[in-house]
Amino acid sequence: MSLLKRLLSVFVAVLGFLAFLVPTADARTPFVKPFMGWSSWSLESSTRAGYGTSWLNEGHIRDAADALAGKLKSAGYTNVNIDSGWNADLAWVFHTDVNGIPTPDPGRFPSGIPALASYVHSRGLKLGLYAVTGLEKEVYDKNAPILGTSCHAQDIAYRPLTPSNGWGGNWKVDFGNPCAQKYYDSIVSRFASWGVDFVKVDGTTADNVADIRAWSAAIDHARRPMWLTASAWPVPRSIGPALAPHANGVRIDTDVECYCDTVSSWDSSVKARWADLPSWQGVFGPQYRPDLDSMPISNNTGSGIQDGISDVERQSVMTFWSMASSPLYVGGDICFLDSAAVSILTNPEVIRVDQAGSYPTQVTGGDLQVWRKRAPDGRTYVAVYNLGPAPADIRVDLGGHGSSPVRDLVARTDLGRFRGSWTASAVPAHGSRLVRIG
C-alpha cells in the first residue's frame, strides 16, 4: 500500500491542505496525472561544445528553471529534474557524508540543494534529484554508520558481495536486515528536508525490485510527496508488474539521447518507442506510468544544441508520448526554445490527451500504424504514424453506425463528419496525425 499512501499525499498537496493525511485501509487513491517538466541529462550526455557532464551546475539549473517558468509553466510544465552528477565532481568522484548519504558537489552546487530547491519553488516549480539502486561501493568501503541504528554499511551488504544495478557499479543490498530500510529512510529524509519533489532511481534491473520497494517506503516515512521513477535502459518488462505497487513511473525504453553533438536522432533512438511500447500494454494503471524518456523538442534553429530531429518528427514525439500518457518532460537547452517547439509543447488539446491518463491500444502495426485510446470522459482519440520513408495515406476504421465528427487536435480544426472510416492523407515520412472522434 506504500504507493497508495504516497499518491494520496500528492493529491492532498495539490489541493493545498496543510496537514499530511495518512489514508485509512478503506481509502482509494485519487487520480494522479503524468508529470510535466524538463530534465538535465540530454545536455549532460551531449558531445557538443559547451555541454557534456561539466555543464551541470547551479547556475545552469537556475537558468533552466527561469526558462521553464517563463515559457512552459503556464502549460503545465513544472518539474526541474537534475540527473546524474549532482553529487559528483568533474572527475566523476561521488560525494557522501559520514552516514553515507549523497551530498552535492560543492564545485557544481556551492549554495547547496536546499537553496536551489527554494529558488525553484519560488518560481512555482518542483525539484527532482537522481539516485541509483544498490549500495555505493565508497559507502561500503568506509563502512558508514547508518543513522538511527547501531548498524554500519557493511552490515547491509548482501553476502557474498554481489554487484548490483544496471552497470554493476554498486553492491547488492540485503533487505533481510531491517537496517537496510533505515539506510534508505536516511537518504530520503535528507532529500525531504532539502525540498525534493521527485526521485529517479536508475539502474533498475530484475535484481532491484526490493530497492524500489525500499525507496517507496522511505518516501512514505519521510511524509513528503515525491514522484518515484524506476529507471534503466530499459527496465526489464518482466519486473514491470512487480514495480507497480511502488513506483509512479517506469522507463520502458533505452535513452532517447544519441550521445552525439545533437540531443537525439530518429534512429538513435526515437523510433524504437513505437516497437517497444506494445509489449508493455496492460501493465499500467492510474498511478503507474510508462516513462518514454525526455522529449527532444527544444531547438532546431539558431544558437544552442539542436534536437537532431525534424519538426515533423518532433510533433510525432509529442503525439506518441501523449497517447501513451507518459510524463512529458523536455530534453535539450530550454533557454533556446524555438517557436515551433513552444507551439508543439503547449498545444492544450494534445496535452489533454496525455493528462487524460488512459492508455492506448495499437490497432495496426508496421510502418503505417494506428493507435486508439478512450479517455475517462468517454472521448476517443486516434493517432496515426507513418514510420516509413515516403508520404502515405492511413485509413482509420470508425466503426459504429452513422457519421462521426473528427477533429484534428494538432491543427485545432474540425475536419467534418465521416461515416465508416476517415483517412489521414499524405502523412509525411515519420509524421503523424492526432484526432478526436466524436
Secondary structure, DSSP 8 states (H G I E B T S, - for coil): -HHHHHHHHHHHHHHT-SS-----TT---------EEEESHHHHT--STT-SGGG-SHHHHHHHHHHHHHHTGGGT--EEE--TTTTB-TT--B-B-TTS-B---TTT-TTHHHHHHHHHHHTT-EEEEEEESSEEHHHHHTT-B-TTSS-BGGGGB-SS--EESTTS-EE-B-TTSHHHHHHHHHHHHHHHHHT--EEEEE---TT-HHHHHHHHHHHHHHTS--EEEE--SS--GGGHHHHTTT-SEEE-S--S--SSSSS-BTTTBTTHHHHHGGGGTTS-BTTBEEE---B--S-SSSSS---SS-HHHHHHHHHHHHHHT--EEE-S-GGG--HHHHHHHH-HHHHHHHHT----EEEE-SSEEEEEEE-TTS-EEEEEEE-SSS-EEEEEE--SSSEEEEEETTTTEEEEEEESEEEEEEE-TT-EEEEEE-
